[in-house]
Amino acid sequence: MLKSHTNDSPRRILVFRIGELGDTLISLPCLWAVRRAFPNARLALLGNVNPGAGHVDARQVLPLKGLIDEWLSYKSADYRSSIADLGRLLARLRRSRFDMLIYLTPRTRKPSEVRRDLLFFRLAGIKTIIGGRSIQPLPTRLNGESLPGVEHEADHLLARLAADGIETAKPRPAKIDLALTPEEHEAARSWLHSQVRYSKISNVIAFGPGSKWQSKVWPGDRFASLGRRLIEEFDIYPVVFGGGEDKRIGDRLLAAWGRGANAAGALAVRPAAAALARCALYVGNDTGTTHLAAAIGTPCVVTMSAQDWPGRWEPYGYGHTVLRRSVPCEGCMLSSCLKEKLRCLTEIPVEEVFQACRATLLRQRARSDQTMRNTAATASPSVVASSQAG
C-alpha cells in the first residue's frame, strides 16, 4: 500500500487522461483520490487536444484550485501529430522530472497501445507507474447473444488505482466532486433568472439533444414531441444545454415548444453544471452534458445508443433512468450510423421516454412535499412555544 507521508513519497506526479467532457468528469473521483494520497505533491495533468471547434479540455471542466497544479497537452495522432511533436513532448516531460505516472487511459486502449504508452513514459524518466497493470478488456459477445453489462468506466479507473495501492472512495458509486465556487453558482443563478420567468423557476427541465457522435443522437423531432407533452402535463420550462454546436438544434426546439431558453454555448462548462443543479430533471442523449448533469446530482433520463457496452457510459450515480435497446449490431463503436439508420435509438419511442420523465418528476414532487412536511413538523413546537410565551 502506498503511503502519503513517507520519505519516498513522490514530489511530482503526472496524470495521463485523454478525452473531452465526459472522459474528464468520470476521472474526477480518481483525481481526488490521488490528491488525497499525495497532498504535498505537485500534480500535472496531461491530456490530448483537438484543434477543431467545440473541443472541451480538462481545464474547462476541473476546479482551477486545489486539485491540478499544472496543465499539459499534446496533439494526438488522431489530429495529425508528428514525430517532432512527440519528441518535443518527451523532452518537456524529461525536463519536468516526474516521479510517478497515474495512467488513466480508457479501457478500450489496445495492449499494444498500452505497451507503447508505458515505454514512452519510461523514456521520459518516470519509473513508478500506477494504473497500468489492471486494465480489464471489454468482454466479447458469445454465440450472437446480447452484449453483457460491464463495470462503469469510472469504477474501472478507480479499481485500477486501488490495485496499485491508492486508497479510493467506497462504496461505489463514488462522488464526482466538481468543487463549484460561489461565483459559478451565482453566474448560473443570474443567467437562469434572466431567462426564466420567476413563476416557472421551480419547473425548469434540462434537455441535452445533441452529441458530437451522430450515432448517439435520438431524433430531434422526438425531443420536440417529448417537450410538448411535458409542457402540457407538467407546465415545465425547458432549457437546452450543450456546446455551441448544439445552439441550432436548441433554437429549433424552442420554436417548436413556444417557450424555453437556450444555454447551449451561452454558459461555460462549470456555470452550466451549476445551472443543471437547479433543474428538476435532465433528459438527453449519451453525451458529455449528460455526464455533467449526473455529476451534479440532477436525475437523468437518457436515450442510450447501443454502440457501446451496456453500463460502461451510463450516467454515474443513483436516480437515473437509462433507455437502451439491444440490437444485433450493438457494440459497433461507430461514431456515425449509416447502414442501420440509428436502429437502436429509433426503436425507443417518445411514449417510453415521456413515462420515464413523468415517473421521475412525480418522485421529485413527492420527495419535495415530504421535505416540506418534515420541516413544518420540526418547526411546530417552536411556533407553539413562541405563541405560549407571548
N, C-alpha and C positions, 0 to 999 in steps of 0.2 A: 504493500500500500504506500502510495506517495504521500509525503507529509508536507505541509506548507511552511513549517517553521524549523527546518533542518538546515545545517550549514551548506548542504549541496543543493538547496532549492534554486531553481532557475531564476535568473535575473531578467532575461529577455526571452519572451515566448512568441513564436509565430503561429497564428491560426490560419489554416488554409480552408476557405469555404467559398465555393463558386455559386453562381446563380443570381437570381434577382429577388423580388419582394418576398414571395412565399418561401424560397430557399433560405433567406436570411432570417425570417420570422421563426421558422421551426428549428433553427440552430440556436436561438436565444437561450433556452434552458442549458445547453452545453456551454455557451459563452459565460453565463453567470456561474456555472459550476467551476469553470477554470479560474474565474476571478476569485471565487471563494477559496479555492485550493491554494492559490498563489497571490495573496492580496498585495504583496510588495513587488511583484514582477511587473515589467513593462510589457503590455500586450500589444502586438501589431496584428492587424487583420489583412490578409492577402486575398483578394477576390479578382474575378475576371470582369472585363468591361466590354460593352457592346457600343461601338461608335455610333450606332443608329439612334434615331429619335425614340423616346419613350423608355429608355433604359433606366431602371431603378437600382442604384448601387447601395451597398450596405450603409454608407454614411448618411443616406437619406432616411434610413429606417431605424438605426440603432441610436441610443442616447449618446450625445456627444461628450458627456462627462460621466466618470465613474466606472466605465467598462473597457473601452478600447482607447489606447494611448496613441496609436499610430496607424495610419491608413495607407495601405499599399495596393496597387492594382497592376494588372498586366492584360495585354490584348491576346486572347486565346486563339488557338488555331482556327476556331470557327469564324473568326473575324480577321483572317489573313495576317496573323502574326508571322514574323520571320525568325530565322536563326539568330539574327542580330538582336531582335527584341528579347529573346530568351537569354542571350549572352549578357545583355545589359541587366536583366533581372537577376541572373545568377551572381553577377559582380556586386550588385546592390545588397543582396542577401548576405554574401560573404563579408562585406564591409560591416554589416549590422551585427555580426557575431551572435546569432541566436543560439540559446542553449537548448531549446526544446521546440518541437513541432507538434501542434494539435491538428491532426489530419481528419478533416470533416467533409470529405468528398461524398457525393451521393452513392448509394449502394449499387447503382447501375454502372459504376465505373468497372471496366473490364480488368481482369487480373493483370494483363499485360500493361494496361494504363496505370494501374496502381504501382507496379514494379518500376515503371518509367518515372512516375512522380517521386517515389521514395528515393530512387537513385539521384534524381535532380537535387532533392533537398539535402541528401548526404554530401553531394558535391559542393553544396553551399556551406558545408561545415557543421550541419546540425546533426548531432549524434543521438539525441533522445527523441523518439517518435512515439506519440500517443494517438491511438485511434486507427492504426493501420493494420492491426492483426486480426480483428474480429469482424471483418466485413462479411455479412451473410448474403450470398447471391439470391436473387428472386427465384422462387420455385417455378418449375416448368409445368405446363398443362399436360395431364396424363389422359390418354385414350379419348381425346376430344371432350373431356369434362370441362366444366366451368373453371375459371381461374380460382385458386384458393385465396382466401383472405390472408393478408400479411400484416406484420407489425408496422405501425405508423413510422414514417421516416424520422420523426422527432425522437421516438423511443429507441429506434435503431441506433441513432447517433449517440444517445445517452448510454446505451448498453455498451457501445464501443469504448467510451470513456471509462465506464465502470470496470470493464475487463482489463484495463491498463492501470487501475488503481486510483482513478479520480472519483471522489465521492459525489454522487449525483442525487438529486431530489427523488424521494419516494414518498407515497406511492405514485404511480403513473395514473393519469397524465400529469406531467409537471406544469408549473405555471410559466406562461410566456409573459415575462415582465418587460414592458416597453419603457417603464420609468418615465412616463409622460410628465411634463413640467406644468406648473400652474399657468404659465404663459401659453402653452399649447392648448390646454383646456379652455382658457379664456378666448383664444382665437377661434376655436370651434364653436363655443357658445355664441360669440358675437356674430359669426357667419350664419349660424342657424337662425338666430333671431332676426337677422336682416332678410332672410329668405322665406321664413315660415311665419304665418300669422300666429299670434300667441295662443288662440283657441285651438290650434292644431298641433302645438309643440309636443304634446304627450302622445300623439298618434303618428309620429314620424316612422316610416318604414324605409329601410335602405334597400336599394336594388343594385346589383352588380351584373349587368347584362353583357359585358364584354369579356374578351380574353385575347391574348396575343396569338393563341393557337386556335385556328378555325375549328379544329376537331373537338373543342371543348365548349362551343357556343350553342346553347339552346336557342331556337329561332326567336328573333326579335318580336314577331307578331304574337308569339305566345306570351312573352313578357307583357306586351300591351294588353292582351286579354286578361291576364292574371291581375295586373294592376287595376283594371276597371272593376273586376269583381271584388277586389279588396276595398276599393273606394266605396262601392255600393253597399257592402255589408258592414264595414268597419269604419267608414269615413276617414281612411288613412290619408296622410300627406306623404307622397312618395318623394324620396331624394335619391338620385342616381349617383353612384360613386365609381371611381376608376381613374385611369390616367387621361392625359389629353387626347389620346387616340380614341377614347370612349365618349367624347363630348358629342359627336354627331349622333350616335345611337341614342344618347341621353336626350338630346333635343327632340328627336323623333318620338320618343316615348312620352315626353311631357306634352307634346302636341296631341298625341292620341289620348292621353289621360285628361287633358284640360286643366291640370294643376300639377304642382310639384316644383322641385328645384334641382339644378344640375351642378353637382360638386365635382364632376369628372374634369380634372385638370385645374380646377379652381382652388383646391386645397392641397397642400403638400402632404406627404405620407403621414407624418405624425399628427398634425392637426386633423387630418381625415380620420385617424384612429380615434381621436378624442370625440369627433362628431359621431362616429359609429357607436361609441359607447352610450350616446344619448338616444339611440334608436331602439324601438321595441323589438325589432326583428330585422334580419338581413336575409334576402333571397337573391341567389345568383348562381353563376357557373363556377366551375373549378378554376379559380384564378387567384392571383395574389391578393386582391381585395377581399376575397372570402377568408383567406388566412388572417388578414388584418382584423376583420370583424370577429373571428373566432378568438384571436389573441386577446382582444379587449373584453371578451366575455359576452358579446351580443349573440343571442341564439340564431343559428343559421339554418336555412332550408336551401339545400344545394342540389341542382340538377348535375349529376356527376357523369362525365363521359366514361366509357368503358375502355379507353385507350391505355389505361394503366391498371395495375393490380388493385383489387378492392382493398380498402383500408389504408393504403400507403399514403395517399394525399388527401384524405378526408379532413374536414375542419377539425382541429385538435381541441380536445376537451369534451365537456359534457353539455347536454341540452340541444344538440344539433340533429337535424334530420337530413339524411343523405338518400336521394332517389337515384338509383342506378340500375341499368338493365344489363344482364349477362347475355351477350350475343356471340355467335361463332367467331367473330373477328376480334374479340376483346383482347387487350394486351398488345395491340398493334404498335403502340408508342409513336403513332404518326402525329405530326403537328397539323396536317391537313387531311381531311377525309373526303375523297372524291368518289372512289369506287362504290362505297356503301352508303353515300349520301347521308352521313350522320345518323345512321340507323339507331345506334344506342341511345341517342338523345331524342330523336323524333318519336321514339316509342314511349316517351314519358309525356302523358297528356296534361293539359292545363288543369283539369279537374283534380288530378292527383297532387299536383303542386299546391293548388288552392287549399285542398283539405289539410295538407301538412302545415301550411301557413295558418290556417284557421285554428287548428289544434294548438299550435304554439302560442298564438295570440290569446286564446282563451285561457291557457295555462298561465300566461303572463298576467292577465287580468285577475285571475283567481288568487295568484300569489300577492299581487298588489293589494287586493281587497283584504286578504288575511293580515298583511302587514299593517294596514290602516286599523283593523280591528284590534290587533295586538297593542298598537300604540295607544289607541283610545282606552283600552282596558288598563294599561300601565299608568296612564295619566289620571284616571278617575279618582283614585284615593287621594292624590294631592289636591285635586279640584275640590273634593268633598271637604277635606281638612281645611282648605283655604276659606270655603264658604262658612264652615262652622266657626272658624276663628273670627270672621267678620261679624 
